[in-house]
Amino acid sequence: MKLDVSALRYLSGDEFRTLTAVEMGMKNHEIVPANLVDSIAKLKRGGVRKALDILLKHKLVHHENKIYDGFRLTPLGYDYLAIKALINRGAIHSIGRQVGVGKEADVFEVLGPSNEVLILKLHRLG
């Protein structure tokens, strides 16, 4: 799946907190129950459900309702978390145009901390 970073700028802190909660829940669960996501994220009443709906719309999480109501991260969700971690760490400031797309990786131009142009390569494993 091709990475589209245009939605990255519109995601709020609550959505990233919910995305992180799903990732944390996936340490022990293949499909994270909705009530566990709610307890890990610790948002106000109804905040997690609203955030999950937005994440589902952007295909950052996948919803399954077979055994119980649960969620799992998609590869796109992992990419968004990785990019957000790099931005928070100060390794990159902004994401530019897409340089290339392949079956194993997506390559982007990014702006580094001292305004130099760098390359970000997001690998696909599995």
N, C-alpha and C positions, 0 to 999 in steps of 0.2 A: 504494500500500500504506500502510495506517495505521501510524504509528509507535507502538510500544509500548515505553516506557522502563523497564518493570518489570524486565527482565533486566539492565539497566545496572548495578544495584547488586551483582549476583552474579558479574559477570565479573572475573576476576583480572588481575593485571599481565601474566601470561604470555599470556593471551588477547588483551589489548590490544597487546602486543608483536608477536604473530603477525598481528593485524589490520593493524598499521602496516607489518609486513614485506610483506604482500600489497599494500598501497597503494604502497609503495616499488617493488616489483617491477612494478607496473602502469605505471610511467613508461616502461619499455622493452618491456613485453609486454602483449598483450591478455589472455592467460591465463598466469598466472605458474606455472612449473613447481614442483612440490612440493619438489624438492631446492633450488631457489633460495630459496623461503620459509624452508626450514630453515637455509640458510647466512646469510640476512639476519637472522633472528630470534635466532640463536645461543643457543638454549635447550639444556638438557640432553637427552640421548638420549631420544627418544620424546615429549618435551614438546610439540613442534610438532604432531605427529599428534594428540595428545590435545586440544590447544587448537583445532585445525582441526575436530575432531569436535564440540566444543562450539559453535564458531562456525557450523558447518553446521546444528546443531540449532536455533539461534536465527535462522537464515537471514540471517546477516551476510555470509557468503561463499557463492559458488556453485561447485560442483565440476564440471569437465568432463574427460572421459577419451576424447576423440576422437583427437587426434594424440598427446598425451602426458598424463600425470596432472597437472592444473593447476587453479588456483583464480582467481577474480576477485571483487572486492568487489561487493556489491549496494548499491542506494541506501540501504537500512537500515544497512549497514555504514559508509557514509560519514557518515550522520547520527550514529551512535554515536561515530565518531572526532571529529566536530565538537563534539559535546556534551562529550566527555572533554577536548578541547583548551580549551574555554571554562572548564571546572571547574579544570583545571590552571593556567590563566592567572589564576584568581581573579575572573573576570568574573561567574560565577554560583556559588552555593553548593549549591542544590538545585533540583529540577524538581518543580513542582506539578501541578495538574490540567490537562487538555487543554481549551483554550478553544474551539478550532475545528479542523475538518478540511475541506479543500477539494481541488479537483483540482490546484491549484498549490502549496499549502503546508499545513503543520501548524503550529498556534499553541499555545504552552504558556505557562503562568504559571511564572515562575522567581523564585527568591529571590536578590537581588543581594548584593554584598559587605557593605553596611551594613544588611542585613535589609530592604531595600525590595523591593516586588513589582514585577517587570519582566515584559515579554512577550518570548518567544523565538519567532521565526518561521523555520521551516526550509522553504526553497523547493524545489520539484521542477523540475528543468530536464531537458528532453528526454524 
